[in-house]
Amino acid sequence: MGTTASGLATWALPFVLGLAVLDHTLSAAGLGLVLATRTAGFLVAVPVGGVLADRYSRRGVVLVSGLAATVGSPLIALGLGASLPLMAIAAAVVGAGQGACRPAFQALTAEVVDEPRRQEANAATTFAVRVTTLVAPGLTALLATVVDPGALLVGTGVLWLVAALLPPWTGAAKPSGPPEPARPRAGVVTEFADGVREARRHPWLLAGLGALTAVIALGYSATSVLLPLVSRDRYGTEVVLAAALTAYTAGALVGALIVARWRPRAQGWVALAGLACYGVAPLSLLLPVHPAVVVAAYVLTGIGVELFNVPWFTAIQREVAPDKLARVSSLDFLLSYGLAPVGLALIAPAVDAFGTTAVLGACALACVAAPAAAALVPSSRRFAVTQP
């Protein structure tokens, strides 16, 4: 539930700020600045949060990071229409809270849930997040008719407070015997480097992370930028845009239901095949097809994404050394989601230089080729170094 609340708060911030732009209380340039500082805070805090979550209590890191975002959210509302620098600084604090809590939540799941039930737990979490993002736009738009964007921003702070307080407290087992002598702590960079070395012990993880990064930086970025343009220019309506995004979420819900129970022997290969399904999204935008084909492509994409995500998170929780789990998870988020803004920034210039057709074709090819290359790593078959 805490992960769901944090996911909903993360989604809601740009949506509510977009409503503020429509309300003329925030400029488009101001929106870009606030979202950029939030991303910067996220990228800085993700590796630090991973180190702290492995060094101290994971539950404590969730609490502190959630409270930071709780404080930052109403400050964004306070600066709305009054002080853009205050909004930018507060957004950086919210982004830092978001970034620090992500690896801590991943590691906390491994502490709270027994290994046989983790895949079901991860599937349930992603299902809950997808449901909230499916119904939240309509609910937020409805609330916007009775309250202003500032009040909605304060509401995101309440969601972060729920995320901070709701998860259960758990303590790691204490070793028996006499206490070890105190040793000086290594620096954050050194401890994060230990997490990178742990990731290198798992070739499937590096291969899968490379594939995931390529799909998000290229496929996700291309579709995010070009789907609205294709919807407007080819089909002459925004209905295709709304239908495709809704279809993606609906497909993700179906994928979460499937993967909650399905345990194929070659689970890694199935997961990578699901990730490769993202290639059908830019392909559907490339070809002059009926709008229903675009919608169907996004349903398949959503299913494939969850066929990858849930086994991927479960495998990391199972295979990575418990004392380095948060740092490895932070590396995952840092590369896969951290490079997404770079992809978003480069898509438009690439379209200007090479054309929409070439960009969509290249992105579709990369979305298929990167998971296929990752599948060639022997341990990728089951997302495990030791094969049965």
C-alpha positions as CSV (number, residue, x, y, z in Angstrom):
1,M,0.0,0.0,0.0
2,G,2.9,2.4,0.8
3,T,4.4,1.7,-2.7
4,T,1.0,2.3,-4.3
5,A,0.7,5.7,-2.5
6,S,4.2,6.8,-3.5
7,G,3.5,5.7,-7.1
8,L,0.3,7.7,-7.2
9,A,2.0,10.7,-5.7
10,T,4.8,10.4,-8.3
11,W,2.3,10.2,-11.1
12,A,0.1,13.0,-9.8
13,L,2.7,15.8,-9.6
14,P,3.3,16.4,-13.3
15,F,-0.5,15.9,-14.0
16,V,-1.5,18.5,-11.4
17,L,1.2,20.9,-12.6
18,G,-0.2,20.5,-16.1
19,L,-3.6,21.6,-14.8
20,A,-1.8,24.6,-13.3
21,V,-0.5,25.5,-16.8
22,L,-4.1,25.2,-18.1
23,D,-5.2,27.4,-15.2
24,H,-2.5,30.0,-16.1
25,T,-0.9,29.9,-12.7
26,L,2.2,28.3,-14.1
27,S,3.9,28.8,-17.4
28,A,5.1,26.0,-19.7
29,A,8.7,27.1,-19.1
30,G,8.0,27.0,-15.3
31,L,6.6,23.5,-15.7
32,G,9.7,22.3,-17.5
33,L,12.0,23.8,-14.8
34,V,10.0,22.3,-11.9
35,L,10.0,18.8,-13.5
36,A,13.7,19.1,-14.4
37,T,14.6,19.9,-10.8
38,R,12.5,17.0,-9.5
39,T,14.3,14.7,-11.9
40,A,17.7,16.0,-10.7
41,G,16.7,15.4,-7.1
42,F,15.7,11.9,-8.0
43,L,18.9,11.1,-9.8
44,V,21.1,12.4,-6.9
45,A,19.1,10.6,-4.2
46,V,18.7,7.2,-5.9
47,P,22.3,6.0,-5.3
48,V,22.5,7.7,-1.9
49,G,19.2,6.1,-0.9
50,G,20.5,2.7,-1.9
51,V,23.6,3.0,0.2
52,L,21.7,4.3,3.2
53,A,19.1,1.5,2.9
54,D,21.8,-1.1,3.0
55,R,23.7,0.6,5.8
56,Y,20.7,1.4,8.1
57,S,17.1,0.4,8.5
58,R,15.3,0.1,5.1
59,R,12.1,1.0,6.9
60,G,13.8,4.1,8.3
61,V,14.9,5.2,4.9
62,V,11.3,4.9,3.6
63,L,10.1,7.0,6.5
64,V,12.6,9.8,6.1
65,S,12.4,9.9,2.3
66,G,8.6,9.9,2.5
67,L,8.5,12.7,5.0
68,A,10.9,14.7,2.9
69,A,8.5,14.5,0.0
70,T,5.6,15.2,2.3
71,V,7.2,18.5,3.3
72,G,8.2,19.4,-0.2
73,S,4.8,18.9,-1.8
74,P,3.0,21.8,0.0
75,L,6.0,24.0,-0.5
76,I,5.5,23.5,-4.3
77,A,1.9,24.6,-3.7
78,L,3.1,27.6,-1.7
79,G,5.3,28.8,-4.6
80,L,2.6,28.2,-7.2
81,G,1.9,31.6,-8.8
82,A,4.2,33.3,-6.3
83,S,7.8,32.0,-6.5
84,L,9.2,29.8,-9.2
85,P,12.5,29.3,-7.4
86,L,10.7,28.0,-4.3
87,M,8.7,25.6,-6.5
88,A,11.9,24.3,-8.1
89,I,13.7,23.8,-4.8
90,A,10.7,22.1,-3.3
91,A,10.4,19.8,-6.4
92,A,14.0,18.8,-6.0
93,V,13.2,17.8,-2.4
94,V,10.2,15.8,-3.6
95,G,12.3,14.1,-6.3
96,A,15.0,13.3,-3.7
97,G,12.4,11.7,-1.5
98,Q,11.1,9.7,-4.4
99,G,14.5,8.6,-5.5
100,A,15.6,7.5,-2.0
101,C,12.5,5.5,-1.3
102,R,12.5,3.4,-4.5
103,P,15.5,1.1,-3.7
104,A,14.5,1.0,0.0
105,F,11.0,-0.2,-0.9
106,Q,12.5,-2.9,-3.2
107,A,14.8,-4.2,-0.4
108,L,12.0,-3.9,2.2
109,T,9.8,-6.2,0.2
110,A,12.5,-8.9,0.4
111,E,12.5,-8.5,4.2
112,V,8.8,-8.6,4.7
113,V,7.7,-11.2,2.1
114,D,8.9,-14.8,2.0
115,E,10.7,-15.8,-1.2
116,P,8.0,-18.2,-2.5
117,R,5.4,-15.3,-2.3
118,R,7.5,-12.5,-3.6
119,Q,6.4,-12.7,-7.3
120,E,2.8,-12.6,-6.2
121,A,3.6,-9.6,-3.9
122,N,5.4,-7.8,-6.7
123,A,2.5,-8.5,-9.1
124,A,0.0,-7.3,-6.6
125,T,2.0,-4.1,-6.1
126,T,2.2,-3.3,-9.8
127,F,-1.5,-4.2,-10.2
128,A,-2.4,-1.7,-7.5
129,V,-0.2,1.0,-9.0
130,R,-1.7,0.5,-12.5
131,V,-5.3,0.6,-11.2
132,T,-4.6,3.9,-9.5
133,T,-3.0,5.4,-12.6
134,L,-6.0,4.2,-14.6
135,V,-8.6,5.8,-12.5
136,A,-6.6,8.8,-11.1
137,P,-6.8,11.1,-14.2
138,G,-10.5,11.1,-14.2
139,L,-10.6,11.5,-10.4
140,T,-8.1,14.3,-10.4
141,A,-9.9,16.1,-13.2
142,L,-13.1,15.8,-11.2
143,L,-11.4,17.2,-8.1
144,A,-10.0,20.0,-10.2
145,T,-13.5,21.3,-10.7
146,V,-14.0,22.0,-7.0
147,V,-10.4,22.7,-5.7
148,D,-7.5,24.5,-7.2
149,P,-4.2,22.9,-8.3
150,G,-2.5,24.1,-5.0
151,A,-4.9,22.0,-3.0
152,L,-4.2,19.1,-5.2
153,L,-0.5,19.5,-4.7
154,V,-1.1,19.4,-0.9
155,G,-3.0,16.2,-1.6
156,T,0.1,14.6,-3.1
157,G,1.9,15.4,0.2
158,V,-0.8,13.5,2.0
159,L,-0.1,10.5,-0.3
160,W,3.6,10.8,0.6
161,L,2.7,10.8,4.3
162,V,0.8,7.6,3.8
163,A,3.8,6.1,1.9
164,A,6.1,7.1,4.8
165,L,3.9,5.8,7.7
166,L,2.1,2.8,6.3
167,P,4.7,0.1,5.6
168,P,5.4,-2.3,8.5
169,W,8.5,-2.1,10.6
170,T,10.8,-5.1,10.4
171,G,14.2,-5.8,11.9
172,A,16.9,-7.9,10.3
173,A,18.1,-10.8,12.3
174,K,21.0,-10.0,14.6
175,P,24.1,-12.2,14.4
176,S,24.8,-14.3,17.5
177,G,28.0,-14.2,19.5
178,P,30.1,-11.3,20.7
179,P,29.8,-8.0,18.8
180,E,32.3,-7.3,16.1
181,P,34.6,-4.3,16.8
182,A,33.4,-1.1,15.3
183,R,34.9,-0.3,11.9
184,P,35.0,3.1,10.2
185,R,32.3,3.4,7.5
186,A,33.3,3.7,3.9
187,G,32.1,6.6,1.9
188,V,28.9,6.7,-0.1
189,V,30.8,6.4,-3.4
190,T,32.8,3.4,-2.1
191,E,29.7,1.6,-0.8
192,F,27.8,2.3,-4.0
193,A,30.8,0.8,-6.0
194,D,30.4,-2.3,-3.8
195,G,26.8,-2.5,-5.1
196,V,28.1,-2.2,-8.7
197,R,30.6,-5.0,-8.1
198,E,27.7,-7.2,-6.8
199,A,25.7,-6.5,-9.9
200,R,28.7,-7.5,-12.0
201,R,28.6,-11.0,-10.4
202,H,25.2,-11.6,-12.1
203,P,25.7,-11.4,-15.9
204,W,22.0,-11.8,-16.5
205,L,21.4,-8.7,-14.4
206,L,23.8,-6.5,-16.5
207,A,22.4,-7.9,-19.7
208,G,18.8,-7.3,-18.7
209,L,19.6,-3.8,-17.3
210,G,21.2,-2.9,-20.6
211,A,18.1,-4.1,-22.5
212,L,15.7,-2.3,-20.1
213,T,17.7,0.9,-20.4
214,A,17.6,0.8,-24.2
215,V,13.9,0.1,-24.3
216,I,13.1,3.0,-21.9
217,A,15.6,5.5,-23.4
218,L,14.5,4.8,-27.0
219,G,11.1,3.1,-27.2
220,Y,9.5,4.8,-24.3
221,S,10.9,8.2,-25.2
222,A,9.9,7.9,-28.9
223,T,6.4,6.9,-28.1
224,S,6.0,9.5,-25.4
225,V,7.0,12.3,-27.8
226,L,5.5,11.0,-31.1
227,L,2.2,9.4,-30.0
228,P,0.5,12.8,-29.5
229,L,1.8,14.0,-32.8
230,V,0.7,10.9,-34.7
231,S,-2.7,11.0,-33.0
232,R,-3.1,14.7,-34.1
233,D,-1.6,14.6,-37.5
234,R,-2.5,11.2,-38.9
235,Y,-5.8,10.6,-37.2
236,G,-6.9,14.2,-36.6
237,T,-8.1,13.5,-33.0
238,E,-6.7,13.2,-29.5
239,V,-8.9,10.2,-29.0
240,V,-6.2,7.8,-30.3
241,L,-3.8,9.3,-27.8
242,A,-6.1,8.8,-24.8
243,A,-7.2,5.3,-26.0
244,A,-3.6,4.1,-26.5
245,L,-2.5,5.2,-23.1
246,T,-5.5,3.6,-21.5
247,A,-4.9,0.5,-23.5
248,Y,-1.3,0.4,-22.2
249,T,-2.4,0.5,-18.6
250,A,-5.2,-2.1,-19.2
251,G,-2.6,-4.4,-20.8
252,A,-0.3,-3.9,-17.8
253,L,-3.1,-5.0,-15.5
254,V,-3.6,-8.1,-17.6
255,G,0.1,-8.8,-17.5
256,A,0.3,-8.4,-13.8
257,L,-2.6,-11.0,-13.4
258,I,-0.8,-13.4,-15.7
259,V,2.6,-13.2,-14.1
260,A,1.2,-13.4,-10.5
261,R,0.8,-17.2,-11.0
262,W,2.7,-18.1,-14.1
263,R,6.2,-19.6,-13.5
264,P,7.7,-20.7,-16.8
265,R,10.9,-22.7,-16.6
266,A,12.7,-20.2,-18.8
267,Q,11.3,-17.3,-16.9
268,G,14.1,-14.9,-18.0
269,W,13.6,-15.6,-21.7
270,V,9.9,-15.1,-21.3
271,A,10.5,-11.8,-19.4
272,L,12.9,-10.6,-22.1
273,A,10.4,-11.5,-24.8
274,G,7.8,-9.5,-23.0
275,L,10.2,-6.5,-22.9
276,A,10.7,-6.9,-26.6
277,C,7.0,-6.5,-27.2
278,Y,7.6,-2.8,-26.6
279,G,8.8,-2.7,-30.1
280,V,5.2,-3.0,-31.5
281,A,4.3,0.4,-30.1
282,P,6.7,2.5,-32.2
283,L,6.0,0.1,-35.1
284,S,2.3,0.8,-34.9
285,L,3.0,4.5,-35.1
286,L,5.3,4.0,-38.0
287,L,2.7,2.2,-40.2
288,P,-0.5,3.8,-41.6
289,V,-2.8,1.4,-39.7
290,H,-6.3,1.6,-38.4
291,P,-6.5,3.3,-34.9
292,A,-7.7,0.0,-33.5
293,V,-4.3,-1.5,-34.4
294,V,-2.5,1.2,-32.5
295,V,-4.7,0.5,-29.4
296,A,-4.1,-3.3,-29.7
297,A,-0.4,-2.6,-30.0
298,Y,-0.4,-0.7,-26.7
299,V,-2.4,-3.5,-25.0
300,L,0.3,-5.9,-26.1
301,T,3.0,-3.5,-24.9
302,G,1.5,-3.2,-21.5
303,I,1.2,-7.0,-21.1
304,G,4.8,-7.4,-22.1
305,V,6.1,-4.8,-19.8
306,E,4.6,-6.5,-16.7
307,L,5.8,-9.9,-18.0
308,F,9.2,-8.4,-17.6
309,N,8.9,-6.1,-14.6
310,V,7.6,-8.6,-12.0
311,P,10.0,-11.5,-12.7
312,W,12.8,-8.9,-13.0
313,F,12.2,-7.3,-9.6
314,T,11.6,-10.8,-8.0
315,A,14.9,-12.2,-9.4
316,I,16.9,-9.2,-8.1
317,Q,15.4,-9.7,-4.6
318,R,16.2,-13.5,-4.8
319,E,19.6,-13.5,-6.4
320,V,21.4,-10.4,-5.1
321,A,23.2,-10.5,-1.7
322,P,20.7,-9.2,0.9
323,D,23.1,-6.6,2.3
324,K,23.7,-5.1,-1.1
325,L,20.1,-5.4,-2.5
326,A,19.2,-1.7,-2.1
327,R,22.4,-0.6,-3.8
328,V,21.8,-2.9,-6.8
329,S,18.2,-1.8,-7.0
330,S,19.3,1.8,-7.0
331,L,21.7,1.0,-9.9
332,D,18.7,-0.4,-11.7
333,F,16.6,2.7,-11.2
334,L,19.5,5.0,-11.9
335,L,20.3,3.6,-15.3
336,S,16.9,2.5,-16.6
337,Y,14.8,5.5,-15.5
338,G,17.6,8.0,-15.1
339,L,18.5,7.9,-18.8
340,A,14.8,8.4,-19.9
341,P,15.1,12.2,-19.8
342,V,18.1,12.0,-22.1
343,G,16.0,10.0,-24.6
344,L,13.1,12.4,-24.3
345,A,15.4,15.3,-25.0
346,L,17.0,13.7,-28.0
347,I,13.9,12.4,-29.8
348,A,12.8,15.7,-31.1
349,P,16.2,16.7,-32.6
350,A,16.5,13.2,-34.1
351,V,13.1,13.6,-35.8
352,D,14.2,17.0,-37.2
353,A,17.5,15.5,-38.5
354,F,16.3,12.1,-39.8
355,G,12.5,12.2,-39.9
356,T,9.7,10.5,-38.0
357,T,9.9,7.3,-40.0
358,A,13.6,6.7,-39.4
359,V,13.4,7.4,-35.7
360,L,10.4,5.2,-35.1
361,G,11.9,2.4,-37.2
362,A,15.2,2.6,-35.3
363,C,13.5,2.6,-31.9
364,A,11.3,-0.3,-32.8
365,L,14.4,-2.3,-34.0
366,A,16.3,-1.4,-30.8
367,C,13.4,-2.5,-28.6
368,V,13.5,-6.0,-30.1
369,A,17.3,-6.3,-30.6
370,A,18.3,-5.3,-27.1
371,P,16.3,-7.9,-25.2
372,A,17.3,-10.5,-27.9
373,A,20.9,-9.7,-27.3
374,A,20.4,-10.0,-23.5
375,A,18.8,-13.4,-24.0
376,L,22.1,-14.7,-25.4
377,V,23.7,-14.5,-22.0
378,P,23.4,-18.0,-20.6
379,S,22.2,-17.0,-17.1
380,S,19.4,-14.9,-18.7
381,R,17.4,-18.0,-19.3
382,R,16.2,-18.1,-15.7
383,F,17.6,-14.8,-14.3
384,A,19.9,-16.9,-12.2
385,V,23.6,-17.6,-12.4
386,T,23.1,-21.3,-11.3
387,Q,21.0,-23.1,-13.8
388,P,19.2,-26.4,-12.8
